[in-house]
Amino acid sequence: MTKTIVHIVPHTHWDREWYFQNTRATVYLISQINEVVEVLEDHPNTYFYLFDAQSSLIEDYLSYYPENRAKLSHLIKSHRFLTGPWYTQTDQIAVGQESIIRNLYYGIDYAEKLGHSMRIGYCPDVFGQGGNMPQIYKSFDIDHAIIWRGVGNSKLQTTEFQWTGVDGTAIQTTQMPFGYFYGANIPTEDDDLRQFIASMIPKLEQRSLISDIYLPNGFDQLPINRHLDGIIAKLNRLDPTRKYVISSPEEYMKAVTRDLHDEAVDLPELSGELTDGENSRVHKSIYSTRADLKKLNNELEAYVTNILEPLAVIGKQLGLRYPQAEIEKIWKQLLRNAAHDSIGNCNSDSTNFDIKARNKWASDLAHNLAEKIMRDISSNIKQDKPYALTVFNSLPYKRSSTVETNIYIPDGKFTIEDEKGTTIPFQILTEKDESDYVLHQAELLTPTMYRSGEKNPWMPKKVYLAHLKLFISDVPALGYRELYLRPSESGEDTPVSGWEAGDSISNGLYTIHLDQSDNTFTVTSKNSGKTFAHQFRIIENGDEGDSYNFSPAVTDMVITSGDAKLVTVTKQAGLISESLKVDLLFSVPRDLETRSVGKAEVAMPVTIIVTLNKDDPIVHVSTVTNNPVSSHRLRIQCDTGIKANCSVADSLFGTVKHPLVDPNLADWRERGWVEKPTEINALQSFAALSDSRTTVAGFTSGAREYEITGEDYTQLNLTMFRSNSWMGRENLQNRPGRASGETIVATPDAELLGKQSYEFGFYYGNQPFDDCPVGELSKELYSPLQVYELAPFLNSRIRFIRNLPSDKKLPEKYSVVDLGRQQAVFSAIKKSELNQTIVFRAFNPFVERPVSVSLPERAVQTKSDEFSIVSPASVDLGPDEFATYLADVGGEVNAHIKEAY
């Protein structure tokens, strides 16, 4: 009989922050790394140590003690101090797809520069495993994973299994069935060790298909066991039937690969997303915890990938410096916020304050960086008009779209025209007189504008900050076009679109009216003639949960738009868009106690604005709530009328189906699940119901979750927000037993009192999902056209004074490359981290339909490392497949910017 080899793996699971702040964790991180290095150096022949596979921890340490880089690098290079492949341990289902790619890229890159990166998908504590992670791992040459959460005993009775992703990619995976802390406290005395051997080791052997078993020796922030080598010697003396060794994940996986080959083992297979809460909690409603912070994270992820990086590519091709270092800093700040617990926001208020501050820093840098890129391009366009608007398109195909922006406009009459003098339709929504501030900045604080001694003839007497919409046609692909604001002596003043009585709006695609019988909206599609009643209903109900889980009130009240008082309904109409604004006044319970007795006495105003833009297939819905109470949840609901057999939602580089009812729901308590199976499912940006004739999709930039409800499962619900007062609570309906997190940590900030604003989009198609452009619409919705304004009074302290270019050479229209509209969606367009080529990363957004990717000439396919060539290359993507391509798109023939830095 083959002797069991017990791989005891010393490690720590290091939460960057949680109920404590990162500052406290950093103080102890420095101490812990110092101690680990000392132990490894004192035991050169025995010890390994796994520092949670997060290379950001090492980067943090070396930022304080760079003089220790050499000794740490020596241990990393010798595979004894293990770090990578992650930059931060991320909750894969709570973040965007590009966030995971950048996390692995920067994690591996930093670790490799120190000598070595572990290539194992090590995820000891994340709340479930993303369904496309096997493909993502493989794209970084990661062939193995070690996980804990998301797999229950009813699906898997063994430690080792083959995990097949939604695209069909498979990797060999080991589950730590009893957690990453199972061997945290190995005793030192013989009698205790005998009991440890008898009680702990057989459980691992019973689940293992091979003779090598994995025993993690660590816990949260647990220091290294200095005496482990002596304990190992005792274990081998007391238990000669087995062999105990200090090991690492790498050494263990080498043994697993050998065992599987030598013993001809057939592994069981699990497929797709691993999110069962049978034996370990996965907190499937954590996606709406602190929805305000989730929204900030999601919006910044989208801005960096959809706006900033493509703008930087346009600038690079025109001669600007590509801001690689600045973008890397933005990403690393995002990734710190993407760490396990951080992105869940299941933290103390002080920690979530830090997370919000990091997001603000990164967001400010990203927006200012984009502004400078657009300014440098706009300032170099060869034209002599005093007022110019440069419109940028960050997608690789020509677009015609409504754009909403803020610009300064002069007093009096004006038109907006293109380079040929064609008038561009626009609509002013609001305007504010800022003459004193803007013009005084220009006159008093910017003397360079008046070196001739005469006032600029184009300086207006008054300046207004206007919020307006324009419909702009044919904006070049991955490029820009120039428009001009022309003051005019003739014509009529452009009025500000006001709000007036009315309960119906329309555009070329839809008619929408308010149904005052239940304060919901009726949408009629002009293309199909179908009418969808009971749209955009607000649903309020109780939440007895905590920062980890939504859990319905034991005795609940469900309050809907139909229960609210209709205060006002008004309409705003113009050339570009029409909107309905509905003000509702809800009466809601003060707390869970009053809810339990059916009292709803607290006023909660909710404003819903529904907007139709010119030629836009998306219905835009914004909600503003003045939230007065805690322990409740608000959602927006559409009754689609579609009786589907599943729902669909976008996931990591693809779109997946979710069952309408979890098959484990009926008897989860009897079977001992630690968490209720829930039909609350995750999304990236949209969820949909579809049949053979109709598709209704909902888009959100907020909480990444949705649920299908109703007697016939026709109701699509997107979460606005939920509020709670405690980090952890015991004995919830949806999560019996102990609390997750700390029960003594109050979280008044998580009550989300006051103004809460969230934006949604809805699409009504007259075809099945795979025949509708839902993925493309989502990309366009979160990649809006950008507008940059040049005016004679704006090169001032308002924006920082810049030396104006002496020789403007850029054309009034420009495109880096036009790949045409296509069925694939690009998740990233950016400069390569390694050279001057441009990265195009594409994925298939459909459920069953294959797509082909249109690419620039001379494009090559690489792995996600942007270095390893994939041969033969393929432009064909099956469902849930993604691919990375590098292309030299030229640029030397373009008129380059010569005076921007």
Buried (B, 14 or more C-beta within 10 A) or exposed (E): EEEBBBBBBBBBBBBBBBBBBBEBBBEEBBEBBEEBBEBBEEBEEBBBBBBBBBBBBBBBBBEEEEEBEEBBBBBBEEBBBBBBBBBBBBBBBBBBBBBBBBBBBBBBBBBBEBBBBBBBBBBBBBBBBBBBBBBBBBBBEBBBBBBBBBBBEEBBEBBBBBBBBBBEBBBBBBBBBBBBBBBBEBEEEEEEBBEBBEEBBEEBEEBBBBBBBBBBBBBBBBBBBEEBBEBBEBBBEBBEEBBBBBBBBBBBBBBBBEBBEEEEEEBEEBBBBBBBBBBBBBBBBBBBBBBBBBBBBBBBBBBBBBBBBBBBBBBBBBBBBBBBEBBBBBBBBBBBBBBBBBBBBBBBBBBBBBBBEBBEEBBEBBBEBBBBBBBBBBBBBEBEBBBBBBBBBBBBBBBEBBBBBBBBBBBEBBBBBBBEEEEBBBBBBEBEEBBEEBBEBBBEEBEEBEEEEEEBEEBBEBBBBBBBBBBBBEBBBBBBBBBBBBBEEEEEEBEBBEBEEBBBBBBEBBBBBBBEEBBBBBBBBEEEEBEBEBBBBBBBBBBBBBBBBBBBBEEBBEBBBBBBEBEEBBBBBBBBBBBBBBBBEBBBBBBBEBBBEEBBEBEBBBBBBBBBBBBBBBBBBBBBBEBBBBBBBBBBBBBBBBEBEBBBBBBBBBBBBBBBEBEBEEEBEEEEBBBBBBBBBBBBBBBBBBBEEBBBBBBBBBBBBBBBBBEEBBBBBBBBBBBBBBBBBEEBBBBBEEBBBBBEBBBEBBBBBEEBBBBBBBBBBBBBBBBBBBBBBBBBBBBBBBBBBBBBBBBBEBBEBBEEBEEBBBBBBBBBBBBEBBBBBBBBBBBBBEEEBBBBBBBBBBBEBEBBBBBBEEBBBBBBBBEBEBEEEEBEBBBBBBBBBBBBBEBEEBBBBEBBE
